[in-house]
Amino acid sequence: MDIKGSVSGHSAFLSRFTDASELVCVTLLANKEGVDLTNLARKIAAAFDSNKLGTGANDNQLFTYENQFNVEETMARMEEVLKEMGIPVFAKFDHGKNAEETGLKLLPNQVIVFGSPKVGTALMQENPSISIKLPLKISVWEDKNDSVWATFPLMKQMAAGYGMENNPVIGKMQGLLEKIVIEASSIY
C-alpha cells in the first residue's frame, strides 16, 4: 500500500510492505514539493529483506510499483484505464506465452505499448533519436515470491540520454505513467 502526495514546500510518502512473516512500514518526508519517494522507500524496505521486499529492478532507471492483482488482471485494468483516457494501445506482448511456445518456462510477464502520436511526434521533431524509446511501454511481471510488479522507465533519466530531461512533456509523461500504473494496480 502506498500513499504519497505534496503540499506547498513538502512531499510525503507512506508505504506498507507486507509479507506473511513480517510487516515493514516506511514513511518518508521531504522539505521540497514534488519529490517522488517511491523508489527510495522500496530500497529502504529491501535493505530490511531484499529477498522478500526487493524488486530486482534497477530503481535508478525504473519506476516499479507492486500490484494487488495478477498479471493478466492488471493488464486488463491497464487497457481499460488507457481506453477511458483515449490513449491508443499499439501492441501487447505476452512473454510468458511466447516462452511456453518455445518449450521454455517463464513466470507471467506482459508488456503493453501505447501512446499519443501527437506527443511522441513533437519529441521526435526535437530529437529524432528518441524514437527508439517511443511509444511508451509498461511491463507487468510476477517474481519468484508471487509478487506482481508494474515497471516503466523513469522518464527524466531516459530523456537525459537525449538532452531532453528539461522538456516539460517529459514530466507530464512521468505523471501519466504513474497514474496509469497506480489506477490499474491498486484498489485504492
N, C-alpha and C positions, 0 to 999 in steps of 0.2 A: 504494500500500500504506500503510495507516495502522495504527499500534499506539498505544493510549492506555490510561491507567489512573491509579489513585490509590492511594496508601498514606497512612497516618496523617500528615497535615500536608503532603502533597506531591501534585502532579499532573504527569504526564509525557505527552508526545506525540512520536511519531516518524513522519514521513511521507516517503515516497519518491515523487516525481513523475517519471514517465518520459515521454520523447518520443524519437522516432527520432534526433534530433540532439543531445540533451543529457540529463543526469541531474541532478536537484536533490533534495537531501535537507534537510528542515527538522526540527530537533529543538528542542523547547521544554520547559522545566521551570518549574514554579511552586511557591512555598513555601506553597501553600494547597490543601487537599484538595478534590476535586470540580470543578475548573475545566476546562471544555471548551475545548480549544485548537485544535479542528479548523478553524474559520473563520479564525483568526489565521494558522495555518500556510499555508492556501490563499492568504491575502493576501500573505504573505511570498514564496511561490513566484511569485505573479502579478507581484510587483514585479520579479522577475528577467526574466519574459517574459509579459506579460498576454495576448498573442495565443494562446500555446500552453498556458499554465498557469492562466489566469484562467477563471472560470466565467461571468462576465457577470451573475451573480445578485447580489442585494442581500444581502451577507453580514451586514449589521446586522439583517436581518429573517428571513433564511432559513438553514436548515442545509442544506448542499449536499455530497453525497458522490459521489465518482467510482465508477462501476461497472466491473466486469470482464466484464459480459455486455451484449448488445444490449438495446434497449428491450423487445422482446417477451419475451425470456427472463427479464429482470429482473422484469417484471410477473407472469409465470407463477410465478416463485420467490416473489414477494411474496404472491401469493394463497395459495400453499402454506404459507408461514410463518403467515399470518393464520388459515388453516384449522386448523393444528396448535395455535394459541393459542386457538381457539374464538371468534375475533373475526369477526363477520359483515361481508361485503363488500356494500355497498348499491348501488354503481354503478361502472362503468368508462367512461371517455371516451377515445376514440382520436382526438385532434385531427388527426393526420396523415391518417387515413382520411376524417374529416369535411372537411378542406380539399380532398382529392383529389376528393371527390364534388361539390364546387362549382367544380372546374376550377382550383383553386389548388394550390400546391406548398408542403409543409411537411416539414421533417425529422421523423423519428419522434418522437412526443410523446404520452404517455398519462398519464392521471390515474386513480388508484384512490381510492374513497371508502369509508370503513369506520368502525367504532367500536362502542362499548358504550352502548346506550341508557341503562343504569343510571348510568354515569359521566356521560354528557352531560346527562341529566335533572337530576342533582344540581347541575351547574354552572349550568344554566338556571334552576333554582329560586333560586339565589343572585343571578343577574343574567340575566334573560331575553334581553337584547340580545346575549349571547354566542352565541346560537343561529345567528347569521349566519356564524359561524366553524366550526360543527359540522355534520355529523360531520367527522372527521379526513380529511385528503387528503394524498396523496403524488404528486408529479409526477415522471415519469421521461422524460427527453428527451435527444436527441442534438444536439450542437453542430456547428458548421461544420468542426471539426477531427476529427470522428468519435469524439469522447469522449462517453460516456453518463453522465448525472448523475441522481441522485435528490434531490429537493428537497422540503422541507416547512417551514412557519413555525416559527421559534424560539418555543416555547410561552410562555415568560415574557414576551417582548416583546409577543406577541399578546395575552396575558391582561392586560397592563398597561393596555391601552386600555379595559378593563372593570373596572379596580380589583381584579383577581383574581390578580395576579402572585405573591402570597404563599400562595395556596391550595395545600396540599400535593399535590392531584391534578395540578396543572399540571406539577410536576417529574416526577411519575410518567409523565405523558403524553409528556414530552420523552424520557425514558428508553425508553419503549416504542417511540416512533417511530424513535429511533436504532437500537434493537435490530432492528426490522423491516427498516430500510434496510440495515444492515450485513450481516445474515444473507442477505438477498436479493441483495445487490450484490457479494458477495465470496466467493471460495473459501476464505478463511481462517477 
